[in-house]
Amino acid sequence: MVNFPEHVQTQIETLPRKPGVYLMHDVSGAVIYVGKAVDLHSRVRSYFHASAWENPKVHAIVSEIADLEFIVTDSELEALILEANLIKQHRPRYNVRLKDDKRYPYIKITWPEDLLWAEHFVEQKEHKRERRVTIRSGIGYDAHRCKEDRPLVLGGVRFEGEPGLLGHSDADVVCHAICDSLLGALGAGDIGQHFPDSDVRYAGISSLSLLTRVAAMVSGDGWEIENVDAVVIAEAPRIGPRIPQMRRALAGAMGIEAERVNVKAKTTEGLGFVGRREGVASEAICMLRRKD
Ligand SMILES: [Zn+2]
């Protein structure tokens, strides 16, 4: 249930049945929402019907109302323009959120006044552009089964004399987890969608070259890689001494400095498929920054 002050209840009942603009204030007196109405009385009342509270935004607005203010206008158009100007002036929190819903009305420019309204929306758009997303993150995970007579390649580094991993490519779980984190940050699905197992072109391919291709997608979409952090989860071999080499190989494939790539090695202390040396897993996370 929503509780709102009694005097607000009185205000609602006495609202005129005329066009106008209403302003909702919170306890601090800040304007949290501005709206226009053809009929102030019925429009504002509608917020306080229990059925309207099913909408989480309406519920949030109503639960914060401490005071109401209204301005009667001569026409709906006047209310529209006044609303636009008041939104511009107060930038009410819930108006901004509601505009983010992309439910922009169609703007037809007929009257000079309509230009003001149109300008308001252009401004809103520009405001949005200023606030455009400049960083993104992504997560990746991969695991492959251990297989004798296959080379072991982790983070682009070959471990001679160790049992390798089964996979269509060189089964480098670290590269695959990083590729998935980058594709995740781009919102571009996963590695299997871009380099399917069924495609003979990728049979036995070095996963570093897949990473290079994914890094090219990142760049092509207007992003640069801020950093990558990866975990290799393997019971054997000892990975620690080869980490600097992995960082260089991975960074080289992505065209970034080695300092931006971190690799950590973990065992699972004998637990699970990794502990039984049946497979090797990797996790990765990345941060992308928008290029200017
Ligand atoms: Zn894989």
Boltz pocket constraint, residues with backbone or C-beta under 6 A from the ligand:
constraints:
  - pocket:
      binder: B
      contacts: [[A, 142], [A, 143], [A, 144], [A, 167], [A, 171], [A, 172], [A, 173], [A, 176]]
      max_distance: 6.0
